[in-house]
């Protein structure tokens, strides 16, 4: 399961909306071993494409070094699909290189609602997982289901 | 000549879990051959069958992406630091197009 603060989930969605119709991508770092996505880092899509993304290699080096220095790891790696569903494509699966990360997919194909789903991709195998969005004050916790239920945000 | 090489999580199965290892060589190509001698199979994850750098692996010498410094012929010196990172890439792009791109 992915547990994520609402403010960070909202920031990811805002990034995806901002870059639409190009695909947006980024990382949420967290303390190594904690499984807590705490530091949102929007990345540049070096491809600037509606159907493909790739982190800029120099920006990636900088961000990965910074995570190393802070004893963090990429807890979430996210990107958007802008005309298709929020599910890993065969390209996403064949290129997934961080077995410990939650792969978050956001779809901005509908103007009024955003799909936000999370997956593990290990050895080319995709497993969807529930997403739990937690309010920062931790008073209310919402539990969202797994496939075929999709987390839908009203924007 | 010792060169520190930082290994990404996904390739640590080759290095017995080590995050950083040491290798030797005067070029990146030599270094990767040297590493392969210590960690069998590692080179094959970084180099294509045609002998070029894998398109979706980033290798840096100090602060430079080796794509811009001569790729496998990039010169190395004692004390250099090499970092290997899997490229973070993907997208809705279809697989057929992807395959065409990979072979281009």
Interface residues (C-beta under 8 A of the other chain):
Chain A: X23 X25 X27 X43 X47 X49 X51 X52 X53 X54 X55 X57 X58 X60 X61 X64 X65 X77 X79 X81 X82 X83 X84 X88 X89 X90 X91 X92 X94 X95 X96 X97 X98 X99 X100
Chain B: X8 X9 X10 X56 X58 X60 X63 X65 X67 X83 X85 X86 X87 X88 X89 X90 X91 X92 X93 X94 X95 X98
